[in-house]
């Protein structure tokens, strides 16, 4: 009774690995995308942000920054309403 539920993630993981092997070269993202990529992390994001802000300020412009923390966003979604 519970077997299909436990086999589904294994089968989807295997199919994702096969698709990644076949078409991984075509699945690229922008160089400014840092999430979910190998060999990138928070340090790369902070370095890019601080260097961009330094460059903009040194050229005489103002910088306005907005930060959105969405870590608990999915806990607040009304799943019945979807």
C-alpha positions as CSV (number, residue, x, y, z in Angstrom):
1,X,0.0,0.0,0.0
2,X,2.8,2.4,0.8
3,X,5.3,1.1,-1.8
4,X,4.5,3.5,-4.7
5,X,4.9,6.5,-2.5
6,X,8.5,5.4,-1.5
7,X,9.5,4.3,-5.0
8,X,8.4,7.5,-6.7
9,X,11.2,9.7,-5.3
10,X,13.8,7.1,-6.3
11,X,12.4,6.8,-9.9
12,X,12.3,10.6,-10.3
13,X,15.8,10.9,-9.0
14,X,17.1,8.3,-11.4
15,X,15.2,10.0,-14.3
16,X,16.6,13.4,-13.4
17,X,20.2,12.0,-13.3
18,X,19.7,10.4,-16.8
19,X,18.3,13.7,-18.2
20,X,21.1,15.6,-16.6
21,X,23.7,13.3,-18.2
22,X,22.1,13.6,-21.6
23,X,21.2,17.3,-21.6
24,X,23.3,18.9,-18.9
25,X,25.3,21.0,-21.3
26,X,22.1,22.7,-22.4
27,X,20.8,23.4,-18.9
28,X,22.8,26.5,-18.0
29,X,21.8,29.7,-16.2
30,X,23.0,33.3,-16.1
31,X,26.4,33.9,-14.5
32,X,24.7,36.2,-11.9
33,X,22.5,33.3,-10.7
34,X,24.1,31.9,-7.6
35,X,21.4,29.5,-6.1
36,X,21.4,25.8,-6.9
37,X,24.7,25.9,-8.7
38,X,27.9,23.9,-8.1
39,X,30.9,25.8,-6.6
40,X,28.9,28.9,-5.6
41,X,27.6,30.1,-2.3
42,X,26.8,33.0,-0.1
43,X,30.4,34.3,-0.2
44,X,30.2,34.7,-4.0
45,X,26.9,36.6,-3.7
46,X,28.2,39.0,-1.0
47,X,31.4,39.6,-2.9
48,X,29.5,40.4,-6.1
49,X,27.1,42.7,-4.2
50,X,29.8,44.6,-2.3
51,X,31.9,45.1,-5.4
52,X,28.9,46.3,-7.4
53,X,27.9,48.8,-4.6
54,X,31.5,50.0,-4.4
55,X,31.6,50.5,-8.2
56,X,28.3,52.4,-8.3
57,X,29.2,54.6,-5.3
58,X,32.6,55.4,-6.7
59,X,31.0,56.6,-9.9
60,X,28.9,59.1,-8.0
61,X,25.5,57.3,-7.9
62,X,23.3,56.3,-5.0
63,X,22.5,52.7,-4.2
64,X,19.1,51.6,-2.9
65,X,18.9,48.0,-1.7
66,X,15.9,45.8,-0.7
67,X,16.2,42.4,1.0
68,X,13.5,39.8,1.1
69,X,13.7,36.9,3.5
70,X,11.3,34.2,2.3
71,X,12.6,31.3,4.5
72,X,9.1,30.8,6.1
73,X,7.1,31.7,3.1
74,X,5.8,28.2,2.3
75,X,4.7,27.8,6.0
76,X,2.2,30.6,5.5
77,X,0.6,29.4,2.2
78,X,-3.0,28.2,2.5
79,X,-2.8,24.9,0.6
80,X,-6.6,24.5,0.6
81,X,-6.9,27.8,-1.2
82,X,-4.6,26.7,-4.0
